[in-house]
Amino acid sequence: MPELWKLARGDAPLIVNVPHCGTHVPDAILDRFTPQGQALFDTDWHVDKLYDFVPAMGATLMAATHSRYVTDLNRDPDGRALYPGADNTEICPTSTFAEQPIYRQGEAPGTEEIGARIATYWRPYHAALAAEIARIRSLHGYCILLDGHSIVSIAPRFFSGVLPDLNLGTAEGASCGPLVQASAIRALSGQSRFSLVVNGRFKGGYITRHYGRPEQGVHALQLEMGWRAYLDEAAPQVLDRSRAAALIDFDRRVGNWAGNCSGTLREPIKNAIVRAWPPPSTKSISRDWCTSTSAPRKPTGA
């Protein structure tokens, strides 16, 4: 089996995590997919490439290799919905964003298989991500986690109209400190090419909400980008770097912002009582983060 993630480790206080760029699907699963499922259309196409400058900054870049159709790394392993009462895709999705079946009739995974996939794909990835956060926090006293995503700009299943180019999510300010959010908004809004919304249709998925513990020095933000900002949405599998150049340059500026946040964070951290990492355990996730035993319209959290 291919490695579950690619990791370029740095010592700067920034981690860029890209959980939905992977396209590998094991043959035993792929053979059960419909043609629509095999197309993997809902991949966050090329987002890892948009951030490939991160290692040169001395920061950490982590990117999944397996498709979100295998196991969605940005979902709660207990199956709790990000937006109760809304249309949410599962940790092992069974339908595409366009509401097409991913699996052939009778081939969708059952409870036992879902639990096995969580153990095989979800837990190891999150154990590695948590370890990287702990490592950076031990070096600096704080860590900025930027969760990178992208999505088709028109998805009636989740939202009406056209998605703005840039969608910053901080769980309504709960996943990062107010100074970090304010400085991120300044960095994102200091341009006129790309439209921006903050905590709009995408407020942050499981990763942003779960790891963001500003009181412990861990500041998590999600940046969801509409495909139209850098792709031909009819053929997202192909990356035209000349078309994407403006967004790559902009992402680099965002990366520089995050890497230079020490001035914003130094005094609050110096004066705070920084509690032990990781965050408190939940019913499904113990202190080592990888012992889960279970397997307009609001969006899914991407």
C-alpha positions as semicolon CSV with decimal commas, in nm:
position;residue;x (nm);y (nm);z (nm)
1;M;0,000;0,000;0,000
2;P;0,134;0,346;-0,085
3;E;0,224;0,576;0,201
4;L;-0,082;0,749;0,347
5;W;0,071;1,095;0,332
6;K;0,364;1,296;0,206
7;L;0,544;1,504;0,466
8;A;0,803;1,776;0,417
9;R;0,903;1,870;0,769
10;G;1,023;2,217;0,867
11;D;1,082;2,399;1,194
12;A;0,893;2,723;1,127
13;P;0,572;2,770;1,332
14;L;0,347;2,696;1,031
15;I;0,197;2,361;0,920
16;V;0,002;2,348;0,595
17;N;-0,216;2,037;0,583
18;V;-0,392;1,921;0,266
19;P;-0,622;1,625;0,347
20;H;-0,825;1,598;0,026
21;C;-0,571;1,615;-0,257
22;G;-0,506;1,239;-0,270
23;T;-0,621;1,031;-0,567
24;H;-0,511;0,678;-0,478
25;V;-0,785;0,422;-0,428
26;P;-0,697;0,057;-0,353
27;D;-0,810;-0,173;-0,634
28;A;-1,040;-0,368;-0,402
29;I;-1,236;-0,048;-0,338
30;L;-1,205;0,110;-0,683
31;D;-1,352;-0,198;-0,851
32;R;-1,676;-0,137;-0,659
33;F;-1,710;0,225;-0,773
34;T;-1,947;0,353;-1,038
35;P;-1,793;0,543;-1,330
36;Q;-1,882;0,864;-1,144
37;G;-1,701;0,738;-0,836
38;Q;-1,396;0,636;-1,034
39;A;-1,368;0,990;-1,172
40;L;-1,287;1,116;-0,817
41;F;-1,433;1,450;-0,922
42;D;-1,462;1,585;-0,566
43;T;-1,086;1,575;-0,511
44;D;-0,928;1,901;-0,394
45;W;-0,736;1,906;-0,719
46;H;-0,372;2,019;-0,704
47;V;-0,403;2,199;-0,371
48;D;-0,077;2,039;-0,257
49;K;0,090;2,191;-0,565
50;L;-0,049;2,533;-0,480
51;Y;0,144;2,511;-0,153
52;D;0,460;2,343;-0,281
53;F;0,660;2,653;-0,188
54;V;0,600;2,586;0,184
55;P;0,906;2,365;0,249
56;A;1,135;2,633;0,102
57;M;0,999;2,867;0,372
58;G;1,117;2,625;0,637
59;A;0,757;2,531;0,723
60;T;0,587;2,191;0,723
61;L;0,369;2,060;0,439
62;M;0,159;1,746;0,491
63;A;-0,062;1,606;0,215
64;A;-0,279;1,297;0,192
65;T;-0,217;1,046;-0,086
66;H;-0,546;0,853;-0,072
67;S;-0,878;0,977;-0,204
68;R;-1,139;1,123;0,028
69;Y;-1,371;0,858;-0,120
70;V;-1,168;0,595;0,068
71;T;-1,186;0,775;0,403
72;D;-1,253;1,144;0,457
73;L;-0,983;1,271;0,689
74;N;-1,183;1,587;0,760
75;R;-1,477;1,408;0,922
76;D;-1,547;1,294;1,278
77;P;-1,463;0,924;1,318
78;D;-1,781;0,872;1,521
79;G;-1,989;1,002;1,234
80;R;-2,104;1,318;1,410
81;A;-2,223;1,570;1,152
82;L;-2,034;1,896;1,113
83;Y;-2,365;2,070;1,057
84;P;-2,650;1,879;1,228
85;G;-2,966;1,884;1,023
86;A;-2,786;1,979;0,702
87;D;-2,667;1,765;0,412
88;N;-2,334;1,615;0,525
89;T;-2,109;1,371;0,343
90;E;-1,993;1,072;0,547
91;I;-1,647;0,964;0,664
92;C;-1,670;0,700;0,388
93;P;-1,877;0,890;0,131
94;T;-2,142;0,708;-0,067
95;S;-2,245;0,989;-0,302
96;T;-2,063;1,262;-0,491
97;F;-2,118;1,633;-0,437
98;A;-2,344;1,613;-0,744
99;E;-2,547;1,344;-0,560
100;Q;-2,435;1,063;-0,790
101;P;-2,367;0,720;-0,634
102;I;-2,002;0,642;-0,570
103;Y;-2,063;0,267;-0,533
104;R;-2,238;0,019;-0,754
105;Q;-2,563;-0,123;-0,618
106;G;-2,501;-0,323;-0,302
107;E;-2,129;-0,239;-0,286
108;A;-2,129;0,048;-0,034
109;P;-1,923;-0,020;0,281
110;G;-2,099;-0,146;0,593
111;T;-2,026;-0,065;0,955
112;E;-1,745;-0,319;0,992
113;E;-1,565;-0,203;0,678
114;I;-1,600;0,162;0,775
115;G;-1,443;0,084;1,112
116;A;-1,157;-0,096;0,940
117;R;-1,096;0,199;0,708
118;I;-1,089;0,439;1,002
119;A;-0,826;0,218;1,166
120;T;-0,623;0,182;0,847
121;Y;-0,636;0,534;0,702
122;W;-0,787;0,790;0,942
123;R;-0,612;0,706;1,270
124;P;-0,254;0,690;1,137
125;Y;-0,295;1,017;0,949
126;H;-0,429;1,200;1,250
127;A;-0,165;1,052;1,477
128;A;0,101;1,189;1,242
129;L;-0,066;1,530;1,215
130;A;-0,105;1,557;1,592
131;A;0,262;1,467;1,633
132;E;0,366;1,744;1,394
133;I;0,153;1,998;1,580
134;A;0,306;1,889;1,910
135;R;0,656;1,912;1,763
136;I;0,608;2,268;1,632
137;R;0,439;2,376;1,952
138;S;0,732;2,241;2,154
139;L;0,971;2,448;1,943
140;H;0,783;2,779;1,952
141;G;0,517;2,759;2,222
142;Y;0,254;2,788;1,951
143;C;0,163;2,648;1,611
144;I;-0,041;2,780;1,318
145;L;-0,224;2,505;1,128
146;L;-0,355;2,607;0,787
147;D;-0,589;2,343;0,642
148;G;-0,593;2,381;0,263
149;H;-0,897;2,288;0,053
150;S;-1,069;2,359;-0,275
151;I;-1,410;2,279;-0,424
152;V;-1,615;2,325;-0,736
153;S;-1,754;2,679;-0,735
154;I;-2,116;2,574;-0,794
155;A;-2,251;2,293;-0,574
156;P;-2,629;2,328;-0,517
157;R;-2,623;2,034;-0,277
158;F;-2,436;2,247;-0,025
159;F;-2,487;2,611;-0,115
160;S;-2,673;2,837;-0,353
161;G;-2,506;3,057;-0,610
162;V;-2,134;3,074;-0,679
163;L;-1,881;3,021;-0,402
164;P;-1,644;3,311;-0,336
165;D;-1,283;3,251;-0,443
166;L;-1,147;3,248;-0,089
167;N;-1,337;3,111;0,210
168;L;-1,165;3,148;0,545
169;G;-1,304;2,935;0,827
170;T;-1,217;2,963;1,195
171;A;-1,524;2,793;1,348
172;E;-1,666;3,140;1,414
173;G;-1,342;3,241;1,583
174;A;-1,320;2,938;1,814
175;S;-1,029;2,762;1,640
176;C;-0,778;3,048;1,653
177;G;-0,710;3,356;1,861
178;P;-0,876;3,686;1,768
179;L;-0,543;3,847;1,680
180;V;-0,459;3,560;1,446
181;Q;-0,799;3,578;1,277
182;A;-0,777;3,954;1,237
183;S;-0,429;3,940;1,087
184;A;-0,532;3,655;0,854
185;I;-0,825;3,859;0,728
186;R;-0,593;4,152;0,662
187;A;-0,357;3,927;0,467
188;L;-0,639;3,777;0,260
189;S;-0,822;4,102;0,192
190;G;-0,519;4,305;0,090
191;Q;-0,587;4,237;-0,278
192;S;-0,865;4,291;-0,530
193;R;-0,840;3,989;-0,760
194;F;-1,005;3,724;-0,543
195;S;-1,335;3,751;-0,358
196;L;-1,330;3,668;0,013
197;V;-1,573;3,559;0,283
198;V;-1,497;3,475;0,646
199;N;-1,692;3,202;0,828
200;G;-1,948;3,197;0,553
201;R;-2,047;2,875;0,378
202;F;-1,734;2,702;0,503
203;K;-1,652;2,755;0,869
204;G;-1,391;2,481;0,902
205;G;-1,422;2,105;0,908
206;Y;-1,325;1,845;1,166
207;I;-0,953;1,923;1,146
208;T;-0,991;2,295;1,206
209;R;-1,239;2,251;1,487
210;H;-1,067;1,961;1,658
211;Y;-0,706;2,079;1,654
212;G;-0,768;2,450;1,698
213;R;-0,699;2,521;2,065
214;P;-0,589;2,884;2,082
215;E;-0,579;2,878;2,461
216;Q;-0,310;2,608;2,423
217;G;-0,121;2,794;2,154
218;V;-0,260;2,599;1,856
219;H;-0,433;2,822;1,600
220;A;-0,615;2,641;1,320
221;L;-0,766;2,802;1,010
222;Q;-0,923;2,653;0,700
223;L;-0,883;2,814;0,360
224;E;-1,130;2,681;0,104
225;M;-1,067;2,799;-0,252
226;G;-1,322;2,792;-0,532
227;W;-1,194;2,606;-0,837
228;R;-1,266;2,896;-1,068
229;A;-0,981;3,086;-0,902
230;Y;-0,722;2,853;-1,057
231;L;-0,879;2,574;-1,266
232;D;-1,091;2,498;-1,567
233;E;-1,380;2,352;-1,370
234;A;-1,485;2,126;-1,657
235;A;-1,144;1,954;-1,647
236;P;-1,002;2,003;-1,298
237;Q;-0,762;1,709;-1,331
238;V;-0,529;1,927;-1,540
239;L;-0,336;2,206;-1,370
240;D;-0,242;2,499;-1,593
241;R;0,026;2,665;-1,385
242;S;0,003;2,986;-1,586
243;R;-0,366;3,008;-1,499
244;A;-0,295;2,919;-1,137
245;A;0,005;3,151;-1,104
246;A;-0,187;3,438;-0,945
247;L;-0,337;3,213;-0,678
248;I;-0,003;3,041;-0,611
249;D;0,156;3,382;-0,563
250;F;-0,127;3,480;-0,332
251;D;-0,094;3,155;-0,133
252;R;0,274;3,229;-0,093
253;R;0,183;3,564;0,058
254;V;-0,057;3,391;0,297
255;G;0,222;3,149;0,386
256;N;0,454;3,438;0,459
257;W;0,185;3,590;0,679
258;A;0,154;3,271;0,882
259;G;0,527;3,228;0,907
260;N;0,565;3,583;1,037
261;C;0,294;3,563;1,302
262;S;0,544;3,546;1,588
263;G;0,502;3,915;1,662
264;T;0,127;3,869;1,688
265;L;0,152;3,565;1,913
266;R;0,464;3,613;2,122
267;E;0,320;3,828;2,402
268;P;-0,015;3,646;2,438
269;I;0,173;3,317;2,467
270;K;0,436;3,459;2,698
271;N;0,167;3,579;2,936
272;A;-0,063;3,277;2,909
273;I;-0,069;2,951;3,098
274;V;-0,010;2,704;2,816
275;R;-0,178;2,374;2,898
276;A;-0,049;2,032;2,801
277;W;-0,102;1,918;2,444
278;P;-0,306;1,739;2,307
279;P;-0,661;1,866;2,373
280;P;-0,887;1,681;2,617
281;S;-0,992;1,334;2,508
282;T;-1,341;1,269;2,375
283;K;-1,556;0,961;2,382
284;S;-1,399;0,833;2,062
285;I;-1,047;0,977;2,072
286;S;-0,821;0,909;2,365
287;R;-0,513;1,105;2,470
288;D;-0,295;0,941;2,207
289;W;-0,540;1,059;1,936
290;C;-0,560;0,729;1,756
291;T;-0,763;0,484;1,961
292;S;-1,112;0,542;1,824
293;T;-1,316;0,225;1,842
294;S;-1,606;0,343;1,630
295;A;-1,623;0,361;1,330
296;P;-2,940;2,896;0,253
297;R;-2,818;2,521;0,300
298;K;-2,514;2,470;0,515
299;P;-2,208;2,302;0,356
300;T;-2,028;1,990;0,475
301;G;-1,716;2,171;0,593
302;A;-1,516;2,047;0,288
